């Protein structure tokens, strides 16, 4: 074989199967000439791996073609590696693909790099056409649709390649032998391509012209079977809207059947359908009963209708999201709601009010993610119209631009919004002051948005504590970009700095004007101290606090008998934490069971422990204590 092709995949997570690369190889290999002439190798490393070692390995492969997947999480390292390849392998040909580089030749390739081309859009046909030119030696790149390249100082972009409508044109990389069993532990599965929505922050709908094309049912089942039989612990379903059609329910049931037969996979993750709460509830319930998922993500993004209109998301019903959340809650299934801050049209006030509304709807977890300004998205194209201001995440690995201002939010308000998200996470999501916040809002003493705002003001003034220092440093340096960030907060609040946090919230509530006048609020605060969960498997400890309203008598290392005022029993009932008939009980048993929690393991290191906490905190019912009438 005369042409050596190396696919370069720098992944965000360890052990993830490179599906897009597998498609390229399987598609091109259908051609007998390509199959006879080319040898293929997939070079997959984590993007955080030592870059010098990666470069040395790639250069040593002495490949004729390097096909590089480019994403925001690896683009810093990728640009460094490309420079090394230019220096060490000037005769090699390089094709770049992926959402970070498509339609951006001039940003990433200089005019003197005529050996480097960019694939714009869907890759199979374009890569195949490019490889045919390499093998033939003609290199008539103008004849290949979907390419951008430099030629004699001129930037050339050929016509777009037509989307593949019959996806069966693309062979399965699973069943055609592209992947070897044991190489990867996490699979990516695609059953269709396209998205019927055109959300401003996302390149998915914009890139696929709203049309959704499907792989045939038998093909999907064969892929699922191969994944289950070949040692994959988890599956990420890469469809834009899992649950968009009835067959997705059947595929979900098939995944569970394969798991029951083969023991794998252990976990399934997906991007759920936007307007099908009934179908998504059925899918989630099926996965939960099959032991494959413990929490369903609900990608809400905003509660503000004006923002939905501006980001072209108005055709997605907010009621569908809230209905799904309430349905899952009624079934006892964890859900976590995702928001993005700050989207065009969102103000600090609307953002706060939206979170307050979600809290009143009994949302289990409300997580706010930063808005990434992604290439090839409607917001990217309209960034001047929306007054988008960005800051680059301080990383030599990634190339992530965080939105830090819009026409509706200045930089100071942006920072306040990030602080607000941290306090919602610490006080509500991981149950720092969950019962008190609910009590105050229900009794119209201090609404959720006012309560969290006051908490922000207090924590900003406590730079003598590790928790506030972490928040401040993260806001300053865009630390919320790190996918472990929420887990780090849970680790600090519920474990590493638990006593410090207890002292902080005790000082905070005593300084509020309502504190002396509301014994019920004081009792709710005492309940929070006793009911704050443990995210690691460890014995429950009585906080260092003089309890006045709740009696507390340990039963064993995980349980205690509580004597509570009637309004606390009512609060627990209203929040679906306690069931009883008749008047509210005075005597309640609280249990901090270990369940599926792992013990704290210092040997893992801080990053890995934060990653564990990240995975567990969204599964709220897995680690919060339970209550029963004594």
C-alpha positions in Angstrom: 0.0 0.0 0.0 1.6 3.2 -1.1 -0.3 6.0 0.7 -0.3 6.1 4.5 -3.2 8.0 6.1 -3.2 8.9 9.8 -6.3 10.2 11.4 -5.5 12.5 14.4 -8.1 12.6 17.1 -7.4 14.7 20.3 -10.3 13.9 22.5 -11.9 15.7 25.5 -12.3 12.5 27.4 -10.2 9.3 27.7 -11.2 6.2 25.8 -13.9 7.8 23.5 -14.4 6.0 20.2 -13.8 8.5 17.3 -17.0 8.0 15.3 -16.4 10.7 12.6 -13.0 9.3 11.8 -14.4 5.8 11.5 -17.0 7.1 9.0 -14.3 8.7 6.8 -12.3 5.5 6.7 -15.3 3.2 6.1 -16.6 5.5 3.4 -13.3 5.9 1.5 -12.5 2.2 1.8 -15.5 1.3 -0.3 -13.5 2.3 -3.4 -11.3 -0.7 -4.4 -8.5 1.7 -5.5 -8.5 3.4 -2.2 -8.6 0.1 -0.3 -5.7 -1.3 -2.3 -3.6 1.9 -2.2 -4.1 3.3 1.3 -3.3 2.1 4.7 -5.3 3.8 7.6 -4.5 4.3 11.2 -6.4 6.2 13.9 -4.2 8.1 16.3 -6.3 9.0 19.4 -5.0 10.8 22.5 -6.5 12.9 25.1 -6.1 16.6 24.3 -4.4 17.1 27.7 -1.6 14.6 26.9 2.0 15.8 26.7 2.1 17.6 23.4 5.8 16.9 22.7 5.3 13.2 23.0 2.3 13.4 20.6 4.3 15.4 18.1 7.1 12.9 18.2 4.7 10.0 17.6 3.0 11.7 14.7 6.2 12.6 13.0 7.6 9.1 13.4 4.6 7.6 11.6 6.0 9.2 8.4 2.5 9.4 7.0 1.6 10.8 3.6 -1.7 12.3 4.8 -2.6 13.6 8.2 -6.4 14.0 8.7 -6.9 16.2 11.8 -10.2 16.7 13.7 -10.4 20.2 15.1 -12.6 21.2 18.0 -12.5 24.1 20.4 -11.3 21.9 23.2 -8.2 20.8 21.3 -7.4 23.7 18.9 -4.6 25.1 21.0 -2.7 21.9 21.0 -3.7 21.2 17.4 -2.2 24.5 16.1 1.1 23.7 17.9 1.2 20.2 16.5 0.5 21.5 12.9 3.5 23.8 13.2 5.7 20.8 14.2 4.4 18.8 11.3 5.1 21.6 8.9 8.7 21.7 10.2 9.4 18.0 10.4 7.2 16.7 7.5 7.0 19.5 4.9 6.0 17.1 2.2 3.1 15.6 4.0 -0.4 16.5 3.1 -2.8 17.7 5.8 -6.6 17.9 5.8 -8.4 19.7 8.6 -12.0 19.1 9.5 -14.4 19.8 12.3 -16.6 22.7 13.5 -13.7 24.8 14.7 -12.0 25.1 11.3 -14.8 24.7 8.7 -15.3 27.9 6.7 -12.3 29.4 8.4 -9.3 28.6 6.1 -7.7 32.1 6.5 -7.9 32.0 10.3 -6.0 28.7 10.6 -3.9 28.2 7.5 -1.4 30.7 6.1 -1.1 31.3 2.3 2.3 29.5 2.2 0.7 26.2 3.4 -0.6 24.9 0.2 -0.2 21.4 1.5 -3.0 22.0 4.0 -6.7 22.0 3.1 -9.9 22.6 5.2 -13.0 20.4 4.8 -16.2 22.5 5.0 -19.3 20.6 6.3 -20.1 16.9 6.2 -16.9 15.0 5.7 -17.4 11.6 4.0 -17.7 12.7 0.3 -15.3 15.5 0.6 -12.6 13.4 2.3 -13.1 10.7 -0.3 -12.8 13.1 -3.2 -9.6 14.6 -1.6 -8.1 11.2 -1.1 -8.8 10.2 -4.7 -6.8 13.3 -5.8 -3.9 12.3 -3.5 -3.8 8.7 -4.7 -4.0 9.8 -8.4 -1.3 12.3 -8.0 -3.2 14.9 -9.9 -4.2 17.1 -6.9 -6.9 18.9 -8.9 -8.5 20.2 -5.7 -10.9 22.5 -7.5 -12.8 19.4 -8.6 -13.5 18.4 -5.0 -16.6 19.9 -3.4 -16.5 21.2 0.2 -12.8 22.2 0.3 -10.9 25.4 1.1 -7.2 25.8 0.3 -4.6 28.2 -0.8 -3.3 28.3 -4.4 -0.7 30.8 -5.6 -1.6 33.2 -2.8 -5.4 33.0 -3.5 -7.9 31.4 -1.0 -10.0 29.0 -3.0 -13.3 27.6 -1.7 -15.1 25.0 -3.9 -18.9 24.6 -3.9 -20.5 23.0 -0.9 -20.8 19.2 -1.0 -24.5 18.1 -1.1 -25.6 16.5 2.1 -25.9 12.7 2.1 -29.6 12.0 2.1 -29.4 8.3 2.0 -27.3 7.6 5.1 -26.9 4.0 4.1 -24.4 5.3 1.6 -22.0 5.5 4.7 -20.9 2.0 5.8 -20.9 1.2 9.5 -17.4 1.6 11.0 -18.5 -0.8 13.7 -19.4 -3.8 11.6 -16.9 -3.3 8.8 -13.9 -3.7 11.1 -12.6 -0.1 11.5 -12.5 -0.5 15.3 -10.8 -3.3 17.2 -12.5 -4.5 20.4 -10.7 -3.2 23.5 -9.4 0.0 22.0 -12.0 2.2 23.5 -14.5 2.1 26.4 -17.0 4.8 25.4 -18.9 4.5 22.1 -20.7 7.2 20.1 -23.8 6.2 18.3 -25.6 8.1 15.5 -29.0 7.0 14.2 -29.8 10.2 12.2 -28.2 13.4 11.1 -29.7 16.9 11.2 -31.7 19.1 13.5 -35.0 20.7 12.8 -34.1 23.7 15.0 -31.7 26.6 14.4 -30.7 27.7 17.8 -28.4 30.7 17.7 -25.7 29.3 20.0 -25.5 25.9 18.2 -23.9 25.0 14.8 -26.0 21.8 14.5 -29.2 23.2 12.8 -27.3 25.8 10.9 -25.0 23.2 9.4 -27.6 20.7 8.4 -30.3 23.0 6.9 -32.9 21.7 9.3 -33.4 18.4 7.5 -33.1 15.1 9.4 -32.0 11.9 7.6 -32.0 8.5 9.2 -30.0 5.3 9.1 -32.2 2.3 8.6 -33.5 0.5 11.7 -31.6 -2.7 11.1 -28.3 -0.8 10.7 -28.8 0.9 14.0 -29.7 -2.3 15.8 -26.6 -4.0 14.4 -24.4 -1.1 15.6 -26.0 -1.3 19.1 -25.4 -5.0 19.2 -21.7 -4.6 18.2 -21.2 -2.0 20.9 -22.8 -4.1 23.6 -20.9 -7.2 22.6 -17.5 -5.5 22.4 -16.8 -4.2 25.9 -18.1 -0.6 25.7 -19.1 0.7 29.1 -21.1 3.7 27.9 -22.9 5.0 24.9 -23.3 8.7 23.9 -26.1 9.1 21.4 -25.0 11.8 19.0 -28.4 12.6 17.5 -29.4 16.2 18.0 -32.8 15.1 19.4 -33.0 11.6 20.8 -36.7 10.9 21.1 -37.8 12.9 18.1 -39.4 9.8 16.6 -41.3 6.8 18.0 -38.4 4.4 16.9 -36.1 6.1 19.4 -38.2 4.5 22.2 -37.8 1.1 20.5 -34.0 1.7 20.1 -33.9 2.6 23.8 -35.6 -0.7 24.7 -33.2 -2.5 22.4 -30.2 -1.0 24.2 -31.6 -2.2 27.6 -32.2 -5.7 26.1 -28.6 -5.8 24.9 -27.4 -4.7 28.3 -29.4 -7.4 30.0 -28.0 -10.0 27.6 -24.3 -8.9 27.5 -23.9 -6.9 30.7 -22.9 -3.8 28.8 -23.2 -0.8 28.5 -23.5 0.6 32.0 -24.5 4.1 31.0 -26.3 6.0 28.2 -26.2 9.8 27.6 -28.1 11.7 25.0 -29.3 15.1 23.8 -33.1 14.9 24.4 -35.8 15.9 21.9 -37.0 19.5 22.5 -40.8 19.2 22.2 -41.6 15.6 23.2 -41.8 15.4 27.0 -44.1 12.4 26.9 -41.6 10.4 24.7 -38.6 11.6 26.7 -40.2 10.6 30.0 -40.8 7.1 28.6 -37.2 6.8 27.3 -35.7 8.0 30.6 -38.0 5.7 32.6 -36.9 2.8 30.4 -33.2 3.6 30.9 -33.6 4.1 34.7 -35.4 0.8 35.1 -32.7 -0.8 33.0 -30.0 0.6 35.2 -28.5 2.7 32.4 -29.1 6.2 33.5 -29.8 7.9 36.8 -30.5 11.5 35.7 -32.0 13.2 32.6 -30.6 16.4 31.4 -33.1 19.1 30.3 -31.4 21.6 28.0 -33.6 24.6 28.7 -31.0 27.4 28.2 -33.3 30.2 29.3 -36.7 31.0 30.7 -37.0 34.3 28.9 -39.3 34.5 25.9 -37.6 37.5 24.3 -34.3 35.6 24.4 -35.9 32.5 22.9 -37.1 34.7 20.0 -33.7 36.3 19.4 -31.8 33.0 19.4 -34.3 31.4 17.0 -35.5 29.0 19.6 -39.1 30.3 19.9 -40.4 27.1 18.2 -39.3 25.1 21.3 -41.9 25.2 24.0 -40.9 26.1 27.5 -43.9 24.1 28.7 -42.4 21.0 27.1 -39.3 21.3 29.3 -41.2 22.0 32.5 -43.6 19.2 31.8 -40.8 16.8 31.4 -39.1 17.9 34.6 -42.4 17.6 36.6 -43.1 14.2 35.0 -39.7 12.8 35.9 -40.0 14.2 39.4 -43.4 12.5 39.9 -41.8 9.2 38.8 -38.9 9.7 41.3 -36.3 10.2 38.5 -33.5 12.7 38.7 -33.4 15.5 36.3 -31.0 18.4 35.8 -31.9 21.6 34.0 -29.2 23.4 32.0 -29.1 27.2 31.4 -26.7 29.3 29.4 -25.5 32.7 30.7 -25.6 35.3 29.0 -27.5 34.7 25.8 -28.6 37.6 23.6 -31.7 39.2 25.1 -31.1 37.8 28.6 -30.7 40.4 31.3 -29.4 39.9 34.8 -32.9 40.4 36.1 -34.6 37.9 33.7 -31.8 35.4 34.4 -32.5 35.6 38.1 -36.2 35.5 37.7 -36.0 32.5 35.5 -34.0 30.5 38.1 -36.5 31.5 40.7 -39.3 30.2 38.6 -37.5 26.9 38.1 -36.9 26.6 41.9 -40.7 27.1 42.4 -41.3 24.3 40.0 -39.2 22.0 42.2 -36.4 21.6 39.7 -33.9 19.1 41.2 -30.8 20.8 39.9 -30.3 24.0 37.9 -26.9 24.2 36.3 -25.6 27.3 34.4 -23.0 27.0 31.7 -21.1 29.8 30.1 -22.0 30.8 26.6 -19.3 29.7 24.2 -19.1 31.7 21.0 -18.8 28.9 18.5 -17.8 29.2 14.9 -20.5 28.7 12.3 -23.4 29.5 14.6 -26.1 32.2 14.0 -24.8 34.2 17.1 -21.3 34.1 15.7 -22.5 35.5 12.4 -24.5 38.2 14.3 -22.0 39.0 17.0 -21.9 42.6 16.1 -25.7 42.9 16.0 -25.9 41.4 19.5 -22.9 43.4 20.9 -21.2 40.2 21.8 -17.9 40.6 23.8 -15.7 37.6 24.5 -12.7 36.6 26.5 -10.4 33.6 25.7 -10.2 30.9 28.3 -6.6 30.9 29.6 -5.4 27.6 28.1 -2.8 26.4 25.7 -4.9 23.3 24.9 -8.3 24.8 24.1 -9.4 27.7 22.0 -12.6 28.6 23.8 -14.1 32.1 23.7 -16.5 32.9 26.5 -19.2 35.5 26.0 -18.7 38.1 28.8 -21.0 40.8 27.5 -23.9 41.6 25.2 -26.2 44.6 24.4 -28.2 43.5 27.4 -25.5 42.6 29.8 -22.3 44.6 30.6 -19.2 43.0 32.0 -20.0 43.8 35.7 -23.5 42.3 35.3 -21.9 39.3 33.5 -19.7 38.7 36.6 -22.6 39.1 38.9 -24.5 36.5 36.9 -21.6 34.0 37.3 -21.5 34.7 41.0 -25.2 34.1 41.1 -24.9 30.8 39.4 -22.3 29.7 42.0 -24.5 30.6 44.9 -27.5 28.8 43.3 -25.3 25.8 42.9 -23.9 25.9 46.5 -27.2 26.8 48.3 -29.8 25.1 46.1 -28.3 22.3 43.9 -26.1 20.7 46.6 -28.6 21.7 49.3 -26.5 24.2 51.2 -29.6 26.2 52.2 -32.2 24.4 50.2 -34.9 24.2 52.9 -34.4 27.7 54.1 -34.6 29.2 50.6 -37.8 27.3 49.9 -39.3 28.3 53.3 -38.6 32.0 52.7 -40.0 32.0 49.2 -43.2 30.1 50.2 -43.9 32.5 53.1 -43.1 35.6 51.0 -40.3 36.6 53.4 -37.5 36.7 50.9 -38.1 35.4 47.3 -35.6 33.1 45.7 -34.0 35.8 43.5 -33.7 38.2 46.4 -32.3 35.5 48.7 -29.6 34.3 46.2 -28.7 38.0 45.4 -28.1 38.7 49.1 -26.0 35.6 49.3 -23.9 36.8 46.4 -23.3 40.1 48.3 -22.3 38.2 51.4 -19.9 35.7 49.8 -18.2 38.5 47.8 -17.3 40.0 51.1 -15.8 36.8 52.5 -12.4 36.6 50.8 -11.1 35.2 54.1 -12.6 31.9 53.1 -11.5 29.2 50.7 -14.9 28.9 49.1 -15.3 32.6 48.3 -11.7 32.7 47.0 -12.5 29.8 44.7 -15.6 31.6 43.4 -13.7 34.8 42.8 -10.8 33.2 41.1 -13.1 31.2 38.8 -15.1 34.3 37.9 -11.9 36.2 37.1 -10.2 33.4 35.1 -13.3 31.8 33.4 -13.0 28.7 35.5 -16.6 27.7 34.9 -15.5 26.6 31.4 -13.9 23.5 33.1 -16.3 20.6 33.0 -15.2 19.6 36.5 -16.1 23.0 38.0 -19.5 22.2 39.4 -18.1 19.0 40.9 -15.3 21.0 42.5 -17.9 23.2 44.2 -19.8 20.2 45.5 -16.5 18.7 46.8 -15.7 21.9 48.7 -19.2 22.6 50.1 -20.1 19.0 51.0 -16.7 17.7 52.0 -13.3 19.5 52.0 -14.6 22.9 53.4 -17.8 21.7 55.0 -17.2 23.2 58.4 -16.1 26.5 56.9 -19.3 26.6 54.8 -21.4 25.8 57.9 -19.9 28.8 59.6 -20.3 31.1 56.6 -24.0 30.3 56.1 -24.7 30.6 59.8 -23.1 34.1 59.8 -25.0 35.0 56.6 -28.5 34.2 57.8 -28.0 35.9 61.2 -27.2 39.1 59.4 -30.4 39.1 57.4 -33.2 41.5 58.6 -35.8 38.7 58.7 -33.8 36.4 61.0 -34.9 37.6 64.4 -38.6 37.6 63.5 -39.2 34.2 61.9 -38.6 31.1 64.1 -39.8 29.0 61.2 -37.0 30.3 59.1 -34.5 29.5 61.9 -35.9 26.0 62.1 -35.5 25.6 58.3 -31.9 26.7 58.6 -31.3 24.1 61.3 -32.9 21.5 59.1 -30.4 22.5 56.3 -27.5 22.0 58.7 -28.7 18.5 59.5 -29.9 17.5 56.1 -26.9 18.8 54.0 -25.9 15.6 52.1 -22.5 13.9 52.0 -21.2 13.4 48.5 -18.8 10.7 49.7 -19.5 7.6 51.7 -18.9 8.7 55.2 -20.6 8.9 58.6 -22.9 11.8 59.3 -21.6 14.4 61.8 -23.5 16.8 64.0 -22.7 20.4 63.0 -21.1 22.7 65.6 -24.3 24.7 66.1 -26.6 25.4 69.1 -29.9 24.0 67.9 -33.0 25.7 69.3 -35.9 24.5 67.2 -35.0 20.9 66.1 -34.2 18.1 68.5 -31.5 15.8 67.2 -30.6 12.4 68.6 -28.2 10.1 66.6 -29.4 6.5 66.1 -26.3 5.2 64.3 -23.6 6.7 62.0 -26.1 7.4 59.2 -29.4 8.0 60.9 -30.9 10.3 63.6 -34.2 11.0 65.3 -35.4 14.5 64.8 -38.1 16.5 66.7 -39.4 19.1 64.4 -42.0 22.0 64.5 -45.2 21.4 62.5 -44.2 23.8 59.8 -41.1 21.9 59.1 -43.1 18.7 58.6 -45.3 20.6 56.2 -42.3 22.0 54.3 -40.8 18.5 53.9 -44.2 17.2 52.6 -44.5 20.1 50.2 -41.0 19.3 48.8 -41.9 15.6 48.4 -39.4 14.6 51.0 -41.8 13.2 53.6 -45.1 11.4 53.3 -47.7 11.2 56.1 -51.4 11.1 56.8 -53.1 13.5 59.2 -51.3 16.4 60.9 -47.6 17.0 60.4 -45.5 14.6 62.6 -43.3 15.9 65.4 -40.9 13.0 65.2 -39.0 12.2 62.0 -36.0 10.0 61.2 -33.4 11.3 58.8 -31.0 8.8 57.1 -27.8 9.7 55.2 -27.4 6.3 53.4 -24.2 5.6 51.5 -26.1 4.1 48.5 -24.0 4.4 45.4 -21.6 6.9 46.9 -17.8 6.2 46.9 -15.5 6.9 49.8 -13.2 9.9 49.5 -10.0 8.7 48.0 -7.1 11.2 48.3 -5.0 9.0 46.0 -7.3 9.9 43.1 -6.1 13.5 43.2 -8.3 16.6 43.3 -9.3 16.6 39.6 -10.5 13.0 39.7 -12.5 13.5 42.9 -14.1 16.6 41.4 -15.0 14.6 38.4 -16.6 12.0 40.6 -18.6 14.7 42.4 -19.6 16.2 39.0 -21.1 12.9 38.0 -23.0 12.4 41.3 -24.4 15.8 42.2 -26.8 15.8 39.2 -28.2 12.5 40.5 -29.8 14.3 43.4 -31.8 11.3 44.7 -28.7 9.2 44.8 -27.1 11.1 47.7 -29.5 13.4 49.5 -30.9 12.1 52.9 -34.3 10.5 53.2 -37.0 11.2 55.8 -39.7 9.0 57.3 -42.1 9.4 60.1 -40.7 7.9 63.4 
